[in-house]
């Protein structure tokens, strides 16, 4: 059994959906379970619609719903032609869209968007796409059956970023998915979507369709998890930044997880965790180039000094300075408990004799955090920063690699520098506008036959 996940661009049009059908057809002997994202761009429309409705802009919100209705109905007709089959599919999708319009009306009256209502809205995209995919596969002669994600991906009630319940998911997957696979059917399930034990809709957060696939793979004991997207695999750098970026044919789990966390957009950062727990290999392929080699993510990939360069912007640096309290027992604990109370993740940490510095991606609770940190010492905030990560399982063991990395960014102002505890990641904090030059220079230093795009700083 394998889990095959298709991203938004892979199911973005009728033609793209047909391509996924042929990919699945070629894997019938391996017992495919299909996980699909919403059609490309749909989740953004849904989130915008929710904001508009809560702001009292009901006409705009309803127009957005009707735009989604038109798009999905058009794809249904393109897939199935004009006739009874398309009409039946549209009748299946209509209640979801009607509910969406009703939610928009309710929000416009309440004037307040709760996490629970946001999940109910955001989940609609995957629910619609799974209906389209099931119908398209049936028209292509594939024995597909829809599976309601609410019955399988069971979570807690942390709306918009729900925590999955692996044991409950395993039990549900054995009940709702395994029998279909054994019967030669193709279960199709919308990713990203889950439910509490009471059946209330939750979501796993943006990018959560990858996470759904990994959770199902672990629950079912799959032989592999395949992530189909719009690039040829994991690359040595972002191809939008470096023209010479190339596919990494094999990479270690820990390296892939680091790259995902530090800006590599091929995988959701949480995707790797369930697969790592049970040792299931993850493959990344390009839907538009199905014959490509892709990337294989496993425990036993080659141990290289540097496998890839990643970067992301913007980030915020928070510094707490206290010569009086730094060596006081419990000082660092109190610093990090502050971030925990406000459910704000810290990425990079650096300490000195009298200060601690951390980087944040999310700053929506920063004011409250700073108020609490002020009781521990002098605080300061640096915005418009970026992070560049040099990732390789053998990085810490190769002094030449470390030296080359530092030499490559000579002349770029470095605000923080941190080597991870495992030695797999050298993290460099620079001004946001220096992230791209830094990535290009580092890529040139470690992948000399892949020339950087554009002018490189001297």
The 8 nearest C-alpha neighbors of each residue, nearest first, counted from 0:
[[1, 30, 221, 29, 31, 222, 2, 32],
 [2, 0, 31, 221, 223, 222, 224, 30],
 [1, 3, 32, 224, 31, 216, 33, 225],
 [4, 2, 225, 33, 32, 224, 34, 226],
 [3, 5, 34, 226, 35, 33, 227, 225],
 [4, 6, 227, 35, 9, 34, 226, 36],
 [7, 5, 36, 9, 228, 8, 35, 227],
 [6, 8, 39, 38, 36, 9, 10, 37],
 [7, 9, 11, 39, 10, 6, 229, 38],
 [8, 10, 6, 7, 15, 5, 11, 286],
 [11, 9, 16, 15, 7, 8, 38, 12],
 [10, 12, 38, 8, 39, 7, 9, 15],
 [13, 11, 15, 14, 10, 16, 74, 38],
 [12, 14, 16, 15, 74, 78, 77, 17],
 [15, 13, 17, 12, 16, 18, 78, 10],
 [14, 16, 18, 12, 10, 17, 13, 9],
 [15, 17, 10, 13, 19, 18, 14, 12],
 [18, 16, 20, 14, 15, 19, 13, 21],
 [19, 17, 15, 21, 16, 20, 14, 22],
 [18, 20, 22, 16, 21, 17, 23, 15],
 [19, 21, 17, 23, 18, 22, 136, 24],
 [22, 20, 24, 18, 23, 19, 25, 17],
 [21, 23, 19, 25, 20, 24, 18, 26],
 [22, 24, 26, 20, 25, 21, 19, 27],
 [25, 23, 21, 26, 27, 22, 20, 141],
 [24, 26, 23, 22, 27, 21, 28, 20],
 [27, 25, 23, 24, 29, 28, 31, 22],
 [28, 26, 29, 24, 30, 25, 31, 23],
 [27, 29, 26, 30, 25, 31, 0, 24],
 [28, 30, 0, 27, 26, 31, 1, 222],
 [29, 31, 0, 27, 28, 180, 1, 32],
 [32, 30, 1, 2, 0, 29, 185, 27],
 [31, 33, 2, 186, 185, 3, 1, 187],
 [34, 32, 187, 3, 4, 2, 186, 31],
 [33, 35, 4, 188, 190, 189, 187, 3],
 [36, 34, 5, 189, 190, 4, 6, 129],
 [37, 35, 6, 7, 125, 190, 208, 189],
 [36, 38, 125, 124, 128, 7, 41, 39],
 [37, 39, 11, 7, 10, 41, 128, 40],
 [40, 38, 7, 11, 8, 41, 37, 10],
 [41, 39, 43, 42, 38, 44, 7, 37],
 [40, 42, 44, 43, 39, 38, 124, 37],
 [43, 41, 45, 44, 40, 124, 121, 46],
 [42, 44, 46, 41, 45, 40, 47, 48],
 [45, 43, 41, 47, 42, 46, 48, 40],
 [44, 46, 48, 42, 43, 47, 121, 49],
 [47, 45, 49, 43, 48, 44, 42, 121],
 [48, 46, 44, 50, 49, 45, 43, 51],
 [47, 49, 60, 45, 51, 46, 50, 44],
 [50, 48, 46, 52, 47, 51, 45, 53],
 [51, 49, 47, 53, 48, 52, 54, 46],
 [52, 50, 56, 48, 54, 49, 53, 60],
 [51, 53, 107, 57, 103, 55, 49, 56],
 [52, 54, 110, 106, 107, 50, 111, 55],
 [55, 53, 51, 52, 56, 110, 50, 107],
 [54, 56, 107, 52, 53, 57, 110, 51],
 [57, 55, 51, 52, 54, 59, 58, 60],
 [56, 58, 60, 52, 59, 55, 107, 61],
 [59, 57, 61, 60, 56, 62, 52, 63],
 [58, 60, 62, 57, 61, 56, 63, 51],
 [59, 61, 48, 57, 63, 62, 58, 52],
 [62, 60, 64, 58, 63, 59, 57, 100],
 [61, 63, 59, 65, 60, 64, 66, 58],
 [62, 64, 66, 60, 61, 65, 48, 59],
 [65, 63, 61, 67, 66, 62, 68, 100],
 [64, 66, 68, 62, 67, 63, 69, 61],
 [67, 65, 63, 69, 64, 68, 62, 70],
 [68, 66, 70, 64, 65, 69, 71, 63],
 [67, 69, 65, 66, 71, 70, 72, 64],
 [68, 70, 66, 72, 67, 71, 73, 65],
 [69, 71, 67, 73, 68, 72, 66, 74],
 [72, 70, 74, 73, 68, 69, 67, 75],
 [71, 73, 75, 69, 74, 70, 68, 89],
 [74, 72, 70, 76, 75, 71, 69, 77],
 [73, 75, 77, 71, 76, 72, 13, 78],
 [76, 74, 72, 78, 73, 77, 85, 79],
 [75, 77, 80, 73, 79, 78, 74, 85],
 [78, 76, 74, 75, 80, 79, 73, 13],
 [79, 77, 75, 76, 13, 80, 74, 135],
 [78, 80, 76, 85, 77, 75, 84, 81],
 [81, 79, 76, 77, 78, 82, 85, 75],
 [82, 80, 76, 85, 79, 83, 86, 84],
 [81, 83, 84, 85, 80, 86, 79, 76],
 [82, 84, 86, 85, 87, 81, 88, 80],
 [85, 83, 87, 86, 82, 88, 79, 81],
 [86, 84, 88, 87, 79, 76, 83, 75],
 [85, 87, 83, 89, 84, 88, 90, 82],
 [88, 86, 90, 84, 85, 89, 83, 91],
 [87, 89, 91, 85, 90, 86, 84, 92],
 [90, 88, 92, 86, 91, 87, 93, 72],
 [89, 91, 87, 93, 88, 92, 86, 94],
 [92, 90, 88, 89, 93, 87, 94, 130],
 [91, 93, 89, 90, 95, 94, 127, 88],
 [92, 94, 96, 90, 95, 91, 89, 97],
 [95, 93, 97, 96, 92, 98, 91, 90],
 [96, 94, 98, 93, 97, 92, 99, 123],
 [95, 97, 99, 93, 98, 94, 100, 92],
 [96, 98, 94, 100, 99, 95, 93, 101],
 [99, 97, 101, 95, 96, 100, 94, 102],
 [98, 100, 96, 102, 97, 101, 95, 103],
 [101, 99, 103, 97, 102, 98, 61, 96],
 [102, 100, 98, 104, 103, 99, 105, 97],
 [103, 101, 105, 99, 104, 100, 106, 98],
 [102, 104, 100, 106, 52, 101, 105, 107],
 [103, 105, 101, 107, 102, 106, 100, 108],
 [106, 104, 102, 108, 107, 103, 101, 109],
 [107, 105, 53, 109, 103, 108, 104, 52],
 [106, 108, 55, 52, 53, 104, 110, 105],
 [109, 107, 105, 106, 110, 104, 55, 53],
 [110, 108, 106, 111, 107, 105, 53, 112],
 [109, 111, 53, 107, 108, 106, 54, 55],
 [110, 112, 53, 109, 106, 113, 54, 107],
 [111, 113, 53, 116, 106, 117, 114, 110],
 [112, 114, 116, 115, 117, 111, 118, 158],
 [115, 113, 117, 158, 116, 159, 118, 112],
 [114, 116, 118, 113, 117, 158, 119, 201],
 [117, 115, 119, 113, 118, 114, 120, 112],
 [116, 118, 114, 120, 115, 119, 121, 113],
 [119, 117, 121, 115, 120, 116, 201, 159],
 [118, 120, 116, 117, 122, 200, 121, 115],
 [119, 121, 117, 118, 122, 123, 116, 99],
 [122, 120, 118, 123, 45, 119, 117, 42],
 [123, 121, 120, 124, 192, 119, 118, 125],
 [122, 124, 126, 121, 125, 120, 127, 95],
 [125, 123, 37, 127, 126, 122, 41, 42],
 [126, 124, 37, 189, 128, 36, 127, 123],
 [125, 127, 123, 129, 124, 128, 189, 122],
 [128, 126, 124, 130, 125, 129, 123, 92],
 [127, 129, 131, 125, 130, 37, 126, 132],
 [128, 130, 132, 189, 131, 126, 127, 125],
 [131, 129, 133, 127, 128, 132, 134, 126],
 [132, 130, 128, 134, 129, 133, 135, 127],
 [131, 133, 135, 129, 134, 130, 136, 128],
 [134, 132, 136, 130, 135, 143, 131, 129],
 [133, 135, 137, 131, 132, 136, 138, 130],
 [136, 134, 132, 138, 137, 133, 78, 131],
 [137, 135, 139, 141, 133, 138, 134, 20],
 [136, 138, 134, 141, 140, 139, 135, 142],
 [137, 139, 135, 136, 140, 134, 79, 141],
 [140, 138, 136, 137, 141, 135, 20, 17],
 [141, 139, 137, 138, 136, 142, 143, 135],
 [140, 142, 136, 137, 139, 143, 24, 138],
 [143, 141, 184, 185, 137, 140, 144, 136],
 [144, 142, 185, 133, 141, 184, 186, 137],
 [145, 143, 186, 185, 187, 133, 146, 142],
 [144, 146, 187, 186, 188, 133, 147, 143],
 [145, 147, 188, 187, 186, 148, 144, 175],
 [146, 148, 149, 150, 188, 145, 151, 189],
 [147, 149, 151, 150, 152, 193, 188, 192],
 [150, 148, 194, 193, 147, 151, 152, 198],
 [151, 149, 148, 147, 152, 171, 153, 194],
 [150, 152, 171, 148, 168, 149, 153, 172],
 [153, 151, 193, 168, 148, 149, 150, 194],
 [154, 152, 194, 193, 168, 195, 151, 164],
 [155, 153, 163, 195, 164, 162, 194, 161],
 [154, 156, 195, 162, 157, 161, 163, 164],
 [157, 155, 158, 195, 161, 154, 201, 162],
 [158, 156, 161, 155, 160, 159, 162, 201],
 [157, 159, 114, 161, 160, 201, 115, 156],
 [160, 158, 202, 204, 118, 114, 161, 203],
 [161, 159, 204, 203, 158, 157, 202, 162],
 [160, 162, 157, 203, 158, 202, 155, 154],
 [161, 163, 154, 155, 160, 164, 157, 203],
 [164, 162, 154, 153, 165, 161, 155, 152],
 [163, 165, 154, 167, 166, 153, 168, 162],
 [166, 164, 168, 167, 163, 169, 218, 214],
 [167, 165, 169, 168, 164, 170, 218, 171],
 [166, 168, 170, 169, 164, 165, 171, 153],
 [169, 167, 165, 171, 166, 170, 152, 151],
 [170, 168, 218, 166, 172, 167, 171, 165],
 [171, 169, 167, 173, 168, 172, 166, 174],
 [170, 172, 174, 151, 168, 173, 169, 175],
 [173, 171, 176, 169, 175, 174, 170, 151],
 [172, 174, 177, 170, 171, 176, 175, 169],
 [173, 175, 171, 172, 176, 170, 177, 178],
 [176, 174, 172, 173, 171, 177, 178, 151],
 [177, 175, 172, 179, 178, 173, 174, 186],
 [176, 178, 173, 180, 179, 181, 175, 172],
 [179, 177, 181, 180, 176, 182, 175, 174],
 [180, 178, 182, 184, 177, 176, 181, 183],
 [179, 181, 183, 184, 177, 182, 178, 30],
 [182, 180, 178, 183, 179, 177, 184, 30],
 [181, 183, 179, 180, 184, 178, 177, 185],
 [184, 182, 180, 181, 179, 185, 30, 142],
 [183, 185, 179, 142, 180, 182, 143, 186],
 [186, 184, 143, 142, 32, 144, 31, 180],
 [185, 187, 144, 32, 145, 143, 33, 146],
 [188, 186, 33, 145, 146, 34, 144, 185],
 [189, 187, 34, 146, 148, 145, 129, 190],
 [190, 188, 125, 35, 129, 34, 126, 148],
 [189, 191, 208, 211, 192, 35, 34, 36],
 [190, 192, 208, 207, 203, 202, 211, 189],
 [193, 191, 202, 190, 122, 148, 201, 203],
 [194, 192, 152, 201, 149, 202, 153, 148],
 [195, 193, 200, 149, 201, 199, 153, 198],
 [194, 196, 154, 198, 197, 199, 155, 153],
 [195, 197, 198, 194, 153, 154, 199, 155],
 [196, 198, 195, 199, 194, 200, 156, 153],
 [197, 199, 195, 194, 196, 200, 149, 150],
 [198, 200, 194, 195, 197, 201, 196, 149],
 [201, 199, 194, 119, 193, 198, 118, 195],
 [202, 200, 193, 194, 118, 158, 192, 161],
 [201, 203, 192, 159, 191, 193, 204, 118],
 [202, 204, 160, 207, 161, 191, 159, 192],
 [205, 203, 160, 207, 159, 202, 206, 191],
 [206, 204, 207, 203, 191, 208, 160, 267],
 [205, 207, 267, 208, 204, 209, 191, 210],
 [206, 208, 191, 210, 203, 204, 209, 205],
 [209, 207, 190, 191, 211, 210, 206, 36],
 [210, 208, 212, 207, 211, 270, 267, 206],
 [209, 211, 270, 207, 213, 208, 212, 269],
 [212, 210, 208, 214, 190, 209, 213, 191],
 [213, 211, 209, 215, 210, 214, 216, 34],
 [212, 214, 216, 210, 215, 211, 270, 273],
 [215, 213, 211, 217, 216, 212, 273, 210],
 [214, 216, 218, 212, 217, 213, 219, 211],
 [217, 215, 221, 213, 219, 214, 218, 220],
 [216, 218, 220, 214, 215, 219, 273, 274],
 [219, 217, 169, 215, 216, 220, 214, 168],
 [218, 220, 216, 221, 217, 215, 169, 172],
 [221, 219, 217, 218, 216, 222, 279, 277],
 [222, 220, 216, 1, 0, 219, 223, 217],
 [221, 223, 1, 0, 279, 220, 224, 280],
 [224, 222, 1, 280, 221, 279, 281, 225],
 [225, 223, 281, 2, 1, 3, 282, 216],
 [224, 226, 282, 3, 281, 283, 4, 2],
 [227, 225, 283, 4, 282, 284, 3, 5],
 [228, 226, 284, 5, 285, 286, 4, 283],
 [227, 229, 285, 6, 286, 230, 9, 284],
 [228, 230, 285, 286, 8, 287, 9, 231],
 [231, 229, 285, 232, 228, 284, 265, 233],
 [230, 232, 285, 293, 284, 246, 291, 229],
 [233, 231, 293, 294, 283, 284, 230, 246],
 [232, 234, 247, 246, 294, 265, 283, 235],
 [235, 233, 246, 245, 236, 247, 244, 232],
 [234, 236, 307, 244, 245, 308, 306, 247],
 [237, 235, 308, 244, 234, 307, 309, 238],
 [236, 238, 239, 240, 241, 244, 234, 309],
 [239, 237, 241, 240, 244, 242, 236, 243],
 [240, 238, 237, 241, 242, 236, 244, 452],
 [239, 241, 238, 237, 435, 242, 452, 439],
 [242, 240, 238, 451, 452, 243, 244, 239],
 [241, 243, 452, 238, 244, 451, 240, 450],
 [242, 244, 449, 450, 241, 451, 245, 238],
 [245, 243, 236, 235, 238, 241, 242, 234],
 [244, 246, 234, 235, 243, 247, 236, 449],
 [245, 247, 234, 233, 232, 248, 235, 231],
 [246, 248, 234, 249, 233, 294, 235, 245],
 [247, 249, 294, 246, 295, 293, 250, 292],
 [250, 248, 295, 294, 247, 300, 296, 251],
 [251, 249, 296, 300, 295, 297, 255, 254],
 [250, 252, 300, 297, 254, 298, 296, 253],
 [253, 251, 255, 297, 254, 296, 298, 256],
 [252, 254, 256, 255, 251, 257, 392, 423],
 [253, 255, 257, 251, 256, 252, 258, 391],
 [256, 254, 258, 252, 257, 253, 259, 251],
 [255, 257, 253, 259, 254, 258, 268, 271],
 [258, 256, 260, 254, 259, 255, 261, 253],
 [259, 257, 255, 261, 263, 260, 256, 309],
 [258, 260, 263, 268, 256, 257, 261, 262],
 [261, 259, 257, 268, 258, 262, 256, 263],
 [262, 260, 258, 259, 310, 309, 263, 257],
 [261, 263, 311, 310, 259, 264, 260, 309],
 [262, 264, 259, 258, 265, 309, 261, 266],
 [265, 263, 266, 262, 259, 267, 237, 258],
 [266, 264, 263, 233, 267, 259, 228, 232],
 [267, 265, 264, 259, 268, 270, 263, 209],
 [266, 268, 270, 206, 269, 259, 209, 264],
 [269, 267, 259, 260, 270, 256, 266, 271],
 [270, 268, 267, 271, 272, 210, 256, 207],
 [271, 269, 210, 267, 209, 268, 272, 213],
 [270, 272, 274, 269, 273, 275, 256, 268],
 [271, 273, 275, 274, 269, 270, 276, 213],
 [274, 272, 276, 275, 214, 213, 217, 271],
 [273, 275, 279, 271, 276, 272, 277, 278],
 [276, 274, 278, 272, 273, 277, 271, 279],
 [275, 277, 273, 274, 278, 272, 217, 279],
 [276, 278, 275, 274, 279, 217, 273, 220],
 [277, 279, 275, 274, 276, 280, 298, 297],
 [278, 280, 274, 223, 277, 222, 281, 275],
 [281, 279, 297, 223, 296, 278, 224, 282],
 [280, 282, 224, 296, 225, 223, 295, 279],
 [283, 281, 295, 225, 294, 226, 296, 224],
 [282, 284, 226, 232, 294, 293, 225, 227],
 [285, 283, 293, 227, 232, 231, 226, 228],
 [286, 284, 231, 230, 229, 228, 288, 287],
 [285, 287, 289, 288, 227, 228, 9, 229],
 [286, 288, 285, 289, 229, 9, 18, 230],
 [289, 287, 285, 286, 290, 291, 231, 284],
 [290, 288, 286, 291, 285, 287, 284, 22],
 [289, 291, 288, 292, 285, 293, 284, 287],
 [292, 290, 289, 293, 288, 231, 284, 285],
 [291, 293, 290, 294, 248, 284, 231, 232],
 [294, 292, 232, 284, 283, 231, 291, 248],
 [293, 295, 248, 232, 283, 249, 282, 247],
 [294, 296, 282, 249, 281, 248, 250, 297],
 [295, 297, 250, 281, 251, 280, 252, 249],
 [298, 296, 280, 251, 252, 299, 300, 295],
 [297, 299, 251, 252, 300, 296, 278, 280],
 [298, 300, 297, 301, 251, 250, 302, 296],
 [301, 299, 251, 250, 249, 297, 298, 302],
 [302, 300, 303, 299, 250, 249, 251, 392],
 [301, 303, 392, 393, 300, 304, 391, 251],
 [302, 304, 393, 305, 391, 392, 301, 306],
 [303, 305, 393, 394, 391, 392, 397, 400],
 [306, 304, 391, 303, 390, 307, 394, 389],
 [305, 307, 391, 390, 303, 235, 304, 308],
 [308, 306, 235, 390, 305, 236, 389, 309],
 [307, 309, 389, 236, 388, 235, 390, 438],
 [310, 308, 388, 387, 262, 236, 263, 261],
 [311, 309, 387, 262, 386, 261, 388, 434],
 [310, 312, 262, 386, 385, 261, 313, 387],
 [313, 311, 385, 314, 431, 386, 384, 310],
 [312, 314, 385, 383, 384, 431, 311, 315],
 [313, 315, 360, 384, 385, 312, 359, 383],
 [314, 316, 382, 359, 358, 381, 384, 317],
 [317, 315, 358, 381, 357, 380, 359, 382],
 [316, 318, 380, 357, 356, 379, 358, 381],
 [319, 317, 356, 379, 378, 355, 320, 380],
 [318, 320, 378, 355, 354, 377, 376, 356],
 [321, 319, 354, 377, 376, 353, 378, 318],
 [320, 322, 376, 323, 324, 353, 325, 354],
 [321, 323, 353, 324, 325, 320, 354, 352],
 [324, 322, 321, 325, 326, 327, 353, 376],
 [323, 325, 327, 321, 326, 322, 330, 375],
 [326, 324, 327, 321, 353, 322, 330, 323],
 [327, 325, 324, 328, 330, 323, 322, 352],
 [326, 328, 324, 325, 330, 329, 323, 331],
 [329, 327, 330, 326, 331, 325, 324, 332],
 [328, 330, 332, 331, 333, 327, 326, 334],
 [331, 329, 333, 332, 328, 327, 325, 334],
 [332, 330, 334, 333, 329, 335, 325, 328],
 [331, 333, 329, 335, 330, 334, 336, 328],
 [334, 332, 336, 330, 331, 335, 329, 337],
 [335, 333, 331, 337, 332, 336, 330, 372],
 [334, 336, 337, 338, 332, 333, 339, 331],
 [335, 337, 339, 333, 338, 334, 332, 340],
 [338, 336, 335, 340, 339, 334, 333, 368],
 [339, 337, 335, 343, 341, 336, 340, 342],
 [338, 340, 336, 342, 341, 337, 343, 335],
 [341, 339, 337, 338, 342, 336, 343, 335],
 [340, 342, 338, 339, 343, 337, 364, 368],
 [343, 341, 339, 340, 338, 344, 364, 337],
 [342, 344, 338, 341, 339, 345, 361, 364],
 [343, 345, 346, 342, 359, 338, 339, 361],
 [344, 346, 359, 358, 347, 357, 343, 338],
 [347, 345, 358, 359, 344, 348, 357, 360],
 [346, 348, 358, 357, 345, 349, 417, 426],
 [347, 349, 357, 356, 346, 350, 358, 417],
 [350, 348, 356, 355, 357, 417, 347, 351],
 [351, 349, 355, 354, 356, 348, 352, 353],
 [352, 350, 354, 353, 355, 349, 356, 325],
 [351, 353, 354, 350, 325, 322, 326, 355],
 [352, 354, 322, 351, 321, 320, 325, 355],
 [355, 353, 320, 351, 319, 350, 352, 321],
 [354, 356, 350, 319, 318, 349, 351, 320],
 [357, 355, 318, 349, 317, 348, 350, 319],
 [356, 358, 348, 317, 347, 316, 345, 349],
 [359, 357, 316, 347, 346, 315, 345, 317],
 [360, 358, 315, 345, 361, 314, 346, 316],
 [359, 361, 314, 362, 315, 358, 313, 344],
 [362, 360, 359, 363, 343, 344, 364, 314],
 [361, 363, 365, 364, 360, 359, 315, 343],
 [362, 364, 365, 361, 366, 343, 367, 360],
 [365, 363, 362, 367, 366, 368, 341, 343],
 [364, 366, 362, 368, 367, 363, 369, 361],
 [367, 365, 369, 368, 364, 370, 363, 362],
 [366, 368, 370, 369, 365, 364, 371, 341],
 [367, 369, 365, 371, 366, 370, 372, 364],
 [370, 368, 372, 366, 371, 367, 373, 365],
 [369, 371, 367, 373, 368, 372, 366, 374],
 [372, 370, 368, 369, 373, 374, 367, 337],
 [371, 373, 369, 374, 375, 370, 368, 376],
 [372, 374, 376, 375, 370, 371, 377, 369],
 [373, 375, 372, 371, 376, 370, 377, 369],
 [376, 374, 372, 373, 321, 324, 377, 371],
 [377, 375, 321, 373, 320, 374, 319, 378],
 [376, 378, 320, 319, 373, 321, 379, 375],
 [379, 377, 319, 318, 373, 376, 320, 372],
 [378, 380, 318, 317, 319, 381, 377, 316],
 [379, 381, 317, 316, 382, 318, 378, 315],
 [382, 380, 316, 315, 317, 379, 383, 384],
 [381, 383, 315, 384, 380, 316, 314, 313],
 [384, 382, 431, 313, 314, 430, 315, 385],
 [383, 385, 431, 430, 314, 382, 313, 429],
 [386, 384, 431, 312, 313, 314, 429, 430],
 [385, 387, 428, 310, 311, 427, 429, 388],
 [386, 388, 310, 427, 309, 426, 434, 428],
 [389, 387, 426, 309, 425, 308, 310, 390],
 [390, 388, 308, 425, 424, 307, 426, 305],
 [391, 389, 424, 305, 307, 423, 306, 388],
 [390, 392, 305, 304, 306, 394, 423, 393],
 [391, 393, 423, 302, 394, 303, 304, 254],
 [394, 392, 304, 303, 391, 396, 302, 395],
 [393, 395, 304, 391, 397, 396, 392, 423],
 [394, 396, 422, 397, 393, 423, 398, 401],
 [397, 395, 393, 394, 398, 304, 422, 400],
 [398, 396, 400, 399, 394, 395, 304, 393],
 [399, 397, 401, 400, 402, 396, 395, 394],
 [398, 400, 402, 397, 401, 403, 404, 396],
 [401, 399, 403, 397, 402, 398, 404, 394],
 [402, 400, 398, 404, 399, 403, 405, 397],
 [401, 403, 399, 405, 400, 404, 406, 398],
 [402, 404, 406, 400, 401, 405, 407, 399],
 [405, 403, 401, 407, 402, 406, 400, 441],
 [404, 406, 402, 407, 403, 408, 401, 409],
 [405, 407, 403, 409, 404, 408, 402, 401],
 [408, 406, 404, 405, 441, 409, 440, 403],
 [409, 407, 406, 405, 411, 437, 410, 440],
 [408, 410, 406, 411, 407, 405, 412, 457],
 [409, 411, 408, 412, 457, 456, 407, 413],
 [412, 410, 408, 409, 413, 433, 429, 437],
 [411, 413, 429, 410, 414, 430, 409, 433],
 [412, 414, 429, 415, 428, 411, 427, 416],
 [415, 413, 428, 429, 412, 416, 427, 430],
 [416, 414, 428, 413, 427, 417, 349, 429],
 [415, 417, 427, 426, 428, 414, 418, 413],
 [416, 418, 426, 425, 419, 349, 427, 415],
 [419, 417, 425, 424, 422, 426, 420, 416],
 [418, 420, 422, 421, 424, 417, 423, 425],
 [419, 421, 422, 418, 423, 424, 417, 395],
 [420, 422, 419, 423, 424, 418, 395, 392],
 [423, 421, 395, 419, 420, 424, 418, 394],
 [422, 424, 392, 391, 421, 394, 390, 419],
 [423, 425, 390, 419, 389, 422, 418, 426],
 [424, 426, 418, 389, 388, 417, 419, 390],
 [427, 425, 388, 417, 416, 387, 424, 418],
 [426, 428, 416, 387, 386, 415, 388, 429],
 [429, 427, 386, 415, 414, 385, 413, 416],
 [430, 428, 413, 385, 414, 384, 412, 431],
 [429, 431, 384, 433, 432, 385, 383, 434],
 [430, 432, 385, 384, 383, 433, 434, 312],
 [433, 431, 430, 434, 435, 385, 384, 436],
 [432, 434, 430, 431, 436, 435, 437, 429],
 [435, 433, 437, 431, 436, 432, 385, 438],
 [434, 436, 438, 437, 433, 439, 240, 432],
 [437, 435, 439, 433, 438, 434, 455, 440],
 [436, 438, 434, 440, 435, 439, 408, 433],
 [439, 437, 435, 441, 440, 436, 442, 434],
 [440, 438, 442, 436, 451, 437, 441, 241],
 [439, 441, 443, 437, 442, 438, 407, 436],
 [442, 440, 444, 438, 443, 439, 407, 437],
 [441, 443, 439, 445, 444, 440, 446, 438],
 [442, 444, 447, 440, 446, 441, 445, 450],
 [445, 443, 441, 442, 447, 446, 440, 407],
 [446, 444, 442, 443, 447, 441, 305, 403],
 [447, 445, 443, 442, 449, 448, 444, 450],
 [446, 448, 443, 449, 445, 444, 450, 442],
 [447, 449, 446, 450, 443, 243, 445, 451],
 [448, 450, 243, 447, 446, 244, 451, 443],
 [451, 449, 243, 448, 443, 452, 447, 242],
 [452, 450, 241, 439, 242, 243, 443, 453],
 [453, 451, 242, 241, 450, 454, 240, 439],
 [452, 454, 455, 451, 241, 439, 242, 240],
 [453, 455, 456, 452, 451, 436, 457, 439],
 [456, 454, 436, 457, 453, 440, 439, 451],
 [457, 455, 454, 436, 440, 410, 437, 411],
 [456, 455, 410, 409, 454, 408, 440, 411]]
